[in-house]
Amino acid sequence: MSRAPLRIAGVLAAVIMVISLIAGCAQATPTPAAKSEPAAKTEAKPAEAKPTTEATKAAAPAKATEPAKPVAMAQSVTIVMSQEPDTLLQSMGSMYAASAVKQALGTETQNTGTACLVLRNDKNEIIPNIAESVPTLENGGAKFVGEGEDKHLEVTFKLRKDVKWQDGQPVTSADVRFWWETMMDPDFGVASRDDEIKLADVATPDDYTVVFKLLSQKQARAAAQNGYMKLPKEEYAQFAQQEGPVTIPLYNRYGAVMPKHAYGSIPAKDLAKSEFARKPIGMGPYILKDWVAGQSITLEANPNYFKGAPKIKTVVFKFVPDTNTILAQLQTGQVDVVTEDAFQATAIPDLDRIGAQGLVKPYYIPAQVWEHVDLNLDNEFLKDVNVRKAIIYGIDRKSIVDNINYGKVPVIHTWITPDNMFYEDNVTKYEYNKDKAKQLLADAGFKPGPDGIMVKDGKPLKLLLQTTAGNKARELTTQIIQQNLKDIGIAVDLDYMPSKNFFATEGQGPLNARTFQMALYAWVSNDDPGGMDIYHSKNIPSKQNNFSGQNFPGWRNPKADAALATANSELEMAKRKAAYSEHQKLFAEDVPVVPLFQRLNISVAKTALKNFKPTPTQTAPTWNIQEWELPAQ
């Protein structure tokens, strides 16, 4: 065969290079810009054509391009926590530090963790995990069965067939039922089984199908009379007058697994003390290698993890209780990640300073914990909505946010946080306005006294603000509120109480006994807002109801009660959202509470760490640890 002319060879080489480049672009996966750093805008400019003096000159042969060297990746990551876990066993304990490790092991059965059928991601969305899909009423995965008092809800999950426990055994529907049976055993010392008792059965028609059958009205009332399974009737007292089928509003976020083949022969009362409390059998991306008490926990990658082997081979969790030590280790590069239990808002200036050096990045995520001031609507002054509106107008909440959280979170305007699917933004908002506040007090019949404090019927407008002692952020918040309200003519005395006294029950504490006038504290929100216990009028604690309920402001609004009842009984999302929307609008209009701000979930990671996605919820940032990648330093 004769050799092709040099010119043709050069053209062919160039064509091959172009085709290779096009193919390479087609296969590349685009990397989105970091959430907190918008991508810079660039203007596309046409390439300038350089004229050739010898147009007919043969093209030079293309030079072979050396393949790019792959970036070396770190084989281990060090994660620092301020506390040591109490246990790593499924469904036991409630420590955040334990949850961070459990997520990596695949033993986290709470907060829709990695041992659950579905998983909660960093956007607070529910995605399939062990289950193939998320069942809903709309897609037929959930449905009501039966009629009358036998009507009940059934939720069906199809399990993935490629999920295995770390010892190689398959994860099946039997492990889901075993988890439920363990939770229902009174000898298994869990903090709560509020949702588990709503189930009549967990059916397993085959190895990879699970059907959660909730209690019917008939079954619920019977359980309230006789108990159910091994649990006494007292556990079911709430169902004594049950009307209609029992429901779980977020019914498709339910269910987890425990390894029946490994734990099944151990009595429930002994599980927490067994070897599995410190070395559990999980099905997650990592396997526990070593636990040195008081120092560290070391995990190794699970090569058979059903979502793919982790990118990082070894993960070391270190326990460092001292904040200054953690800051020093961040600055010297000894730490790759710090979890959310380690830092309070007071550390923000130091974290920003260290972050500015470029080695690490602090993450400030508004959390589901929100600070607020309850107003006692039975107080002689606060029962007037104009006084309550004057107070919320008169408090410079932006100043509080800037001083306490260094401007990292916004002021909030309702009791459901913005990260929640039921949040309503279109509510009345009260921006800081002293003139409006003073006018509202005048409308309520108050006039300035000789000392500047408003007076009505000879009584000065003087209030007591109580909160917990020993919390510097709350002390500063109350001081700002005190000065703000003085500026509009309201005198405020401050009272700092030990937490056990402030939150005391049985009519002993100022909240529960409703002897307070204004009270500053925080609520922890959930994915399902609920709200019945804290804002329905039937749950105002009093001597008559043995001080049950947590509607401490004493808010009574029939329309709000009806909206809450609908939101907590309906399963259709559109109806629930509409009901919660109405409730939040009424809440903002009546002002039984002054919402302040969300607390921050503060975590830190190496700037180079890819796929680190902290959440606004109680889900630890290790929820997707198998995706993490860190270039070698």
Residue pairs with C-beta under 8 A, 6 or more apart in sequence:
4 12
5 58
6 58
6 61
7 58
7 59
9 61
10 58
10 59
10 60
10 61
10 62
11 59
13 61
13 62
14 59
14 62
16 62
17 62
17 65
33 39
71 631
71 632
72 631
72 632
73 311
73 312
73 629
73 630
73 631
73 632
74 312
74 336
74 630
74 631
74 632
74 633
75 312
75 313
75 314
75 632
76 312
76 313
76 314
76 315
76 316
77 312
77 314
77 315
77 316
77 336
77 337
77 609
77 628
77 630
78 316
78 318
78 334
78 335
78 336
78 337
79 100
79 315
79 316
79 317
79 318
79 335
79 336
79 337
79 338
79 339
79 622
80 317
80 318
80 319
80 320
80 326
80 329
80 335
80 337
80 338
80 339
80 342
81 97
81 100
81 317
81 318
81 319
81 320
81 338
81 339
81 341
81 342
82 97
82 319
82 320
82 321
82 323
82 326
82 339
82 341
82 342
83 95
83 96
83 97
83 319
83 321
83 341
84 97
84 293
84 294
84 319
85 93
85 95
85 97
85 98
85 101
85 102
85 297
86 93
86 95
86 98
87 93
87 98
87 272
87 277
87 278
88 98
88 101
88 102
88 105
88 107
88 277
88 278
88 279
88 280
88 288
89 107
89 271
89 272
89 274
89 276
89 277
89 280
90 102
90 107
90 108
90 109
90 115
90 179
90 256
90 257
90 258
90 280
91 109
91 110
91 179
91 182
91 183
91 188
91 190
91 256
91 258
92 189
92 190
92 271
92 272
92 277
94 110
94 191
96 339
96 340
96 341
96 618
96 620
97 319
97 339
97 341
99 108
99 110
99 111
99 113
99 618
99 619
99 620
100 317
100 339
100 341
100 620
100 621
100 622
101 297
101 299
101 317
101 622
102 108
102 113
102 114
102 115
102 282
103 113
103 114
103 284
103 619
103 620
103 622
103 623
103 625
104 114
104 284
104 285
104 286
104 299
104 315
104 622
104 625
105 114
105 280
105 282
105 284
105 286
105 287
105 288
105 299
106 114
106 115
106 166
106 282
106 283
106 284
106 285
106 286
107 114
107 115
107 280
107 282
107 284
108 114
108 115
108 116
108 620
109 115
109 116
109 179
109 256
109 257
109 258
111 120
111 617
111 618
111 619
112 118
112 119
112 120
112 126
112 253
112 527
112 619
113 119
113 120
113 256
113 619
113 623
114 129
114 284
114 285
114 623
115 130
115 256
115 257
115 258
115 282
115 283
115 284
116 129
116 130
116 253
116 255
116 256
116 257
117 128
117 129
117 130
117 131
117 157
117 159
117 176
117 210
117 254
117 255
117 256
117 257
118 126
118 127
118 128
118 129
118 131
118 134
118 252
118 253
118 255
119 126
119 127
119 128
119 129
119 623
120 126
120 127
120 253
120 527
120 615
120 617
120 619
120 623
121 127
121 613
121 615
121 623
121 624
122 613
122 614
122 615
122 619
122 621
122 623
122 624
124 419
124 420
124 421
124 527
124 615
124 616
124 617
126 134
126 252
126 253
127 134
128 134
130 159
130 160
130 163
130 171
130 257
130 283
131 157
131 158
131 159
131 160
131 255
132 157
132 158
132 159
132 160
133 139
133 141
133 158
134 141
134 252
135 141
135 142
135 155
135 156
135 157
135 252
136 142
136 252
137 143
137 571
137 572
141 155
141 156
141 157
141 252
142 153
142 154
142 155
142 156
142 251
142 252
142 571
143 153
143 154
144 151
144 152
144 153
144 154
144 245
145 151
145 152
145 153
145 154
146 152
146 216
149 216
149 217
149 218
150 216
150 217
150 218
151 216
151 217
151 244
151 245
152 200
152 213
152 214
152 215
152 216
152 219
152 245
152 246
153 213
153 214
153 245
153 246
153 247
153 248
153 251
153 571
154 211
154 212
154 213
154 214
155 211
155 212
155 214
155 251
155 252
155 254
156 209
156 210
156 211
156 212
157 176
157 209
157 210
157 211
157 212
157 255
158 208
158 209
159 171
159 172
159 173
159 176
159 207
159 208
159 209
159 210
160 208
160 306
161 170
161 208
162 306
163 170
163 171
163 283
163 306
164 170
164 171
164 283
164 304
164 306
165 171
165 259
165 261
165 262
165 281
165 282
165 283
166 281
166 282
166 283
166 284
166 287
166 302
166 304
167 262
167 281
168 304
169 259
169 261
169 262
170 207
171 257
171 259
171 283
172 204
172 207
172 208
173 204
173 205
173 206
173 207
173 208
173 209
173 210
174 204
174 207
174 260
175 257
175 258
175 259
175 260
176 202
176 204
176 210
176 255
176 256
176 257
177 202
177 204
177 210
178 257
178 258
178 259
178 260
178 263
178 264
179 255
179 256
179 257
179 258
180 196
180 199
180 202
180 255
181 202
181 229
182 188
182 258
182 263
182 268
182 271
183 190
183 193
183 196
184 193
184 196
184 197
184 229
184 230
184 231
185 230
185 268
186 230
186 231
186 232
187 267
187 268
187 269
188 268
188 269
188 271
188 272
189 269
189 272
193 231
193 235
195 248
195 254
197 223
197 228
197 231
197 235
197 236
198 214
198 215
198 246
198 247
198 248
199 212
199 213
199 214
199 215
200 213
200 214
200 215
200 216
200 219
200 228
201 211
201 213
202 210
202 211
202 212
202 213
202 255
203 210
203 211
203 213
204 210
204 211
205 211
210 255
212 251
212 254
212 255
214 245
214 246
214 247
214 248
214 251
215 223
215 239
215 242
215 245
215 246
216 245
216 246
217 242
217 243
217 244
217 245
217 246
219 228
220 236
220 239
220 242
220 246
221 239
221 240
221 241
221 242
222 228
223 233
223 236
223 239
224 233
224 236
224 237
224 238
224 239
224 240
224 242
225 233
225 240
226 233
227 233
227 234
227 235
227 236
228 235
228 236
239 246
247 569
247 571
248 254
249 528
249 568
249 571
249 576
250 527
250 528
251 571
253 527
257 283
259 281
259 283
262 276
262 281
263 271
263 274
263 276
263 281
266 274
266 276
271 277
278 291
279 288
279 291
280 288
282 288
283 306
284 302
284 305
285 301
285 302
285 305
285 307
285 309
285 310
285 625
285 626
286 299
286 300
286 301
286 302
286 310
286 315
286 625
287 299
287 300
287 301
287 302
288 297
288 298
288 299
289 298
289 299
289 300
289 314
290 296
290 297
290 298
291 297
291 298
294 319
295 318
295 319
296 316
296 317
296 318
296 319
297 316
297 317
298 314
298 315
298 316
298 317
299 314
299 315
299 316
299 317
300 313
300 314
301 309
301 310
301 312
301 313
301 314
302 309
302 310
303 309
305 626
307 626
308 626
309 626
310 625
310 626
310 628
311 626
311 627
311 628
311 629
312 625
312 628
312 629
312 630
315 625
318 335
320 326
320 329
320 342
323 342
323 343
323 347
326 335
326 338
326 342
326 343
327 347
327 350
327 351
327 354
329 335
330 338
330 354
330 359
330 360
330 604
331 354
331 357
331 359
333 359
333 633
335 360
335 604
336 605
336 606
336 609
336 630
337 603
337 604
337 605
337 606
337 609
337 612
337 621
338 603
338 604
338 605
339 603
339 620
339 621
339 622
340 601
340 602
340 603
340 614
340 620
340 621
342 602
343 351
343 602
343 603
343 604
344 473
344 602
345 404
345 405
345 406
345 408
345 473
345 599
345 600
345 602
346 472
346 473
347 602
348 362
348 364
348 405
348 406
348 408
348 602
349 406
351 362
351 602
351 604
352 362
352 406
354 360
354 362
355 361
355 362
355 604
358 607
359 606
359 607
360 604
360 605
360 606
360 607
361 604
361 605
361 606
361 607
362 602
362 603
362 604
363 601
363 602
363 603
363 604
363 605
363 612
363 614
364 408
364 409
364 600
364 601
364 602
365 600
365 601
365 602
365 603
365 614
365 615
365 616
366 409
366 410
366 417
366 418
366 419
366 598
366 599
366 600
366 601
366 616
367 417
367 598
367 599
367 600
367 601
367 616
367 617
368 417
368 419
368 420
368 524
368 525
368 526
368 598
368 616
368 617
368 618
369 522
369 523
369 524
369 525
369 598
369 599
370 412
370 415
370 417
370 522
370 523
370 525
370 595
370 596
370 597
370 598
370 599
371 474
371 477
371 520
371 521
371 522
371 596
371 597
371 598
371 599
372 415
372 520
372 521
372 522
372 523
372 593
372 594
372 595
372 596
373 395
373 465
373 481
373 518
373 519
373 520
373 593
373 594
373 596
374 511
374 516
374 518
374 519
374 520
374 521
374 552
374 553
374 592
374 593
375 382
375 388
375 391
375 517
375 518
375 553
375 591
375 592
375 593
375 594
376 382
376 514
376 516
376 517
376 518
376 519
376 552
376 553
376 554
377 383
377 388
377 553
377 554
377 555
377 556
377 592
378 514
378 554
379 463
379 517
380 459
381 387
381 461
381 463
382 388
382 463
382 517
382 518
384 444
385 590
385 591
386 440
386 441
386 443
386 444
387 440
387 441
387 444
387 461
388 590
388 591
388 592
389 430
389 437
389 440
389 591
390 436
390 437
390 438
390 440
390 441
390 444
390 488
390 490
391 437
391 485
391 490
391 591
391 594
392 430
392 591
392 594
393 430
393 431
393 432
393 433
393 434
393 436
393 437
393 440
394 432
394 434
394 437
394 484
394 485
394 487
394 488
394 490
395 432
395 480
395 481
395 484
395 485
395 594
396 432
396 480
396 484
397 411
397 432
397 594
397 596
397 597
398 411
398 432
399 432
399 480
399 484
400 477
400 480
400 481
400 596
400 597
401 407
401 409
401 410
401 411
401 596
401 597
403 476
403 480
404 473
404 476
404 477
404 597
405 597
405 600
408 600
409 597
409 598
409 599
409 600
410 597
411 595
411 596
411 597
412 418
412 595
412 596
412 597
412 598
413 427
413 428
413 429
413 430
413 588
413 595
414 423
414 424
414 427
414 584
414 587
414 588
414 595
415 523
415 529
415 531
415 534
415 535
415 584
415 587
415 593
415 595
416 422
416 423
416 424
416 525
416 529
416 580
416 584
417 423
417 525
417 598
417 616
418 425
418 598
419 616
419 617
420 525
420 527
420 529
421 527
421 573
421 577
422 529
422 567
422 576
422 577
422 580
422 581
423 584
424 580
424 581
424 584
424 585
426 581
426 585
427 584
427 585
427 587
427 588
428 585
428 588
428 589
429 588
430 591
434 487
434 488
437 488
438 488
438 489
441 454
441 461
441 488
441 489
441 490
444 456
445 456
445 457
446 454
446 455
446 456
446 461
446 489
447 454
447 455
447 456
448 454
448 455
448 489
449 455
449 460
452 486
452 489
453 460
453 461
453 462
453 489
453 490
453 491
454 460
454 461
454 488
454 489
454 490
455 461
460 491
461 489
461 490
461 491
462 490
462 491
462 492
462 493
463 485
463 490
463 491
463 492
463 493
463 517
463 518
464 492
464 493
464 494
464 495
464 516
464 517
464 518
465 478
465 481
465 482
465 492
465 493
465 494
465 495
465 517
465 518
465 519
465 520
466 494
466 495
466 496
466 497
466 502
466 510
466 516
466 517
466 518
466 519
466 520
467 474
467 477
467 478
467 494
467 495
467 496
467 497
467 502
467 519
467 520
467 521
468 474
468 496
468 497
468 498
468 499
468 502
468 521
469 496
469 497
469 498
469 499
470 496
470 498
470 499
474 520
475 496
477 520
477 596
478 494
478 496
478 520
479 494
481 492
481 520
482 492
482 494
485 491
485 492
486 492
492 518
497 510
501 508
501 509
502 509
502 510
502 511
502 519
502 521
503 509
503 511
503 512
503 521
504 512
505 512
505 547
506 512
506 546
506 547
507 513
507 541
507 543
507 547
510 516
510 519
511 519
511 521
511 552
512 541
512 547
512 552
513 541
513 547
514 540
514 541
514 542
514 552
514 554
516 552
519 552
522 599
523 534
527 617
529 567
529 580
530 568
531 564
531 567
531 568
531 580
531 583
532 539
532 564
532 565
532 568
533 539
533 549
533 550
533 551
534 550
534 551
534 552
535 551
535 555
535 560
535 564
535 583
535 587
535 592
536 549
536 551
536 561
536 564
536 565
537 551
537 555
537 556
537 557
537 558
537 561
538 549
538 561
539 548
539 549
539 550
539 551
540 549
540 551
540 554
540 555
540 556
541 547
541 548
541 549
541 550
541 551
541 552
553 592
553 593
554 592
555 590
555 592
557 586
557 590
559 582
559 586
560 583
560 586
560 587
560 590
563 579
563 580
563 582
563 583
563 586
564 579
564 583
566 575
566 576
566 579
567 576
567 579
567 580
567 583
570 576
570 579
587 593
601 614
601 615
601 616
603 614
603 621
605 612
606 630
608 630
608 631
609 628
609 629
609 630
610 627
610 628
610 629
610 630
611 624
611 627
611 628
611 629
612 621
612 628
613 621
613 623
613 624
614 621
615 621
615 623
